[in-house]
Structures are given as structure tokens and as C-alpha cells.
């Protein structure tokens, strides 16, 4: 199984054949399998520098295994390959959430695969929308009291944000309002990934304190 440039996600997942690996990473060869340290290194390379060669290596290793697992659980070949592609997209986008102290790389990857399979099953079994379903009807306008409370909450949040140092406020804005990954923020600001994460955690703690006091 290889990354297919004809797939909707393939154009940005595919790795040019001549692209070298960073550091000591090597592609898996027939009859061999990388150990956990190597798998962790590949995932870390994606999280830290969006290393496409590392993604290709993970695809080579996990793609056939995930496909076999899904087909053993009853998925047809086309569905299994679709889920594999979705898993790879998730690994690319969410690699920084992997914590090797909590689970092995294989456990984490197969948890993602299982969740993607469940999501697909739910989408396939979801009934057609009923236009008369009350949950799809226009909702009544908010009461004046609720609207006032929401405005007050928004004002308290704005005031609390203004108490933060400019750098912390900027990092929170990038992470939550612009929905950027921590690795992308690190690349934009030039800060180490660990520094970005710790400063965002510190900013959130200060923000909670300010809102509780308010």
C-alpha cells in the first residue's frame, strides 16, 4: 500500500521519492519492523516539523496493518482504505497530541483507526433528515435576560484577556480563535514547541483565575 496522489488528501500526503529522511530515520524494509523508539521519532518529526517522509514511513508501516484490522472487523476493502487515509490525515494534523508516556505509538494509532471506523459506521447508519423534526425548526429568539447574560459573559472574557501579557494573549488567539496547531504556532513565532505549550497552559490558568474572580 502506498500513498495515492489521486486521492483527495493524497496531493499533500504524498512524499517525493527523492525526499531524504531527517536524522537517523530509515524506511521500513520487508521483513523488518521499526521499534517503538523509531515510531515515536517519526510521530515527533511530524509534530515538530511536518516531516512528510516520516508520514510516508508511518503509512508504509501502519497502512497494511490498519487495513487488515478493519477488514477482519467486517469492512470491505474500499471502506478499509478510506479509513486508512483518514487515519493518516489525523496523524498528520494531530501528531502533537501523541504522548508516549500514556500509550505506545501502535496503541494510539489503532485507537484513531477504531474511532474513525466507528465514525464511518455512524455516518452510514444515520437516517435521512426529517424536515418536520422539531430540532430542525427555527428556534425562538433569546430572552432579554439571556441575551444580557451572554453579553456580560463576553465582556468579562474580553476584560480577562486584556489582563494577560501581550505574548500570552497572542498565543491564545492563534490557538483558539485561529484554530492553529501548537506546531504551527511554534513555526510562526520561532518559539520551541514546548515553550508554546507551556505558555498557553499558563495563559489559560491565569484566564480561569481572572474569570473566577470576576
Secondary structure, DSSP 4 states (H G I P E B T S, - for coil): ----TTSTTHHHH---TTPPPSTT-----TT----HHHHHHHHHHHHHH--HHHHHHHHHHHHHHHHHHHHHTT--HHHHHHHHHHHHHHHHHHGGG--TTTS-HHHHHHHHHHHHHHHHHHHHHPPPP-TT-GGGSPPPPPPHHHHHHHHHHHHHHHHHHHTS-HHHHHHHIIIIIS---HHHHHHHH---HHHHHHHHHHHHHHHHHHHHH-
